[in-house]
């Protein structure tokens, strides 16, 4: 039996492994950025985003069969949108907000019933204590139980979409869902503690500790004129904001990254980071930034950034990117597409075509699992 490390010692370095997915079949979506993805069992559902124009395409990747397919959607198909909110409740998916064309943002709400691939536009009641959420992009939208938590994002205060007047947000809304289908109303909750500063293109994850302690919403990073590297928590039961003290070596501030929980760890991948001067370690002016392919891991029990030992050969790791999508399926973190930072025009980026997964643990022995039955017209869990 191995001896326990002495108190205060750094945790041993984790050794997750990246693997590129090859040999898939079916219609592969066009490379893009600003899209989102959610997981339904072993399926990855990808919607929206784009490159030369924003798309309303829905694609599904089956991780068990290595196949892509395009569902035959019907109903109130939403317009193409990017940098929107996307959550999954069983086989019901919700889309909120996002950019629908350059400078034009949305506050519309849509539901997709994946069991029959049917879209429906929803209308939630206005909060009793204020206005509904304004149109926005780059917000976070997180499901906890029967409620969705909307935080932050970027609004455009100009009536002319071509004349962008950006306003960073730090408002919090709660959307109550009806069981099975539909929504009840928006609520503007009274919160306690210090609010996180306004931001967009941040990430939010939900974590409920193993010992039964209540759930927390964790807001990390984002953009507010400069890249942010701070982490904030919202206690879901008491609605109290807190800025916990973190230990370990923190990653660079970033936006348009992904953050995904697997077990008690939050894996942060990619995004835009400021260029840092090597000699004096001073961040240069925020007009200079780059995409990264760095991976960081935060232990959500100890609130410690844990060291990772990763492959250094370029062919064995995903290349730098931002605006990609990421989902967790069992012990694997999947990432797909995103832009690599070259060519600055908003509607003509160089986008990655690849799909990767990070194996965070030794894969369990194959079990006799009931897989999802999914095709272009229906889905059964």
Secondary structure, 3 states (H helix, E strand, C coil): CCCCCCCCCCCCCECCEEEECCCCECCCCCCCECCEEEEECCEEEEECCECCCECCCEEEEECCCCEEECCCCEECCCCCCECCEEEEECCEEEEEEEEEECCEEEEEEEEEECCCCEEEEECCECCCCCCCCCCEECCEEEEECCEEEEEEEEEECCCCCCCCCEEEEEEEEEEEECCCCCEEEEECCCCECCCCCCCECCEEEEEECCCCCCEEEEEEEEECCCEEEEEEEEECCCCEEECCCCEECCCCCEECCEEEEECCEEEEECCEEECECCCCCCECCCCCEEEECCEEEEECCCCEEECECCCCCHHHCCCCEECCEEEEECCEEEEECCECCCCCCCCCCCECCCEEEEECCCCCCCCCCCCCEECCCCEEC
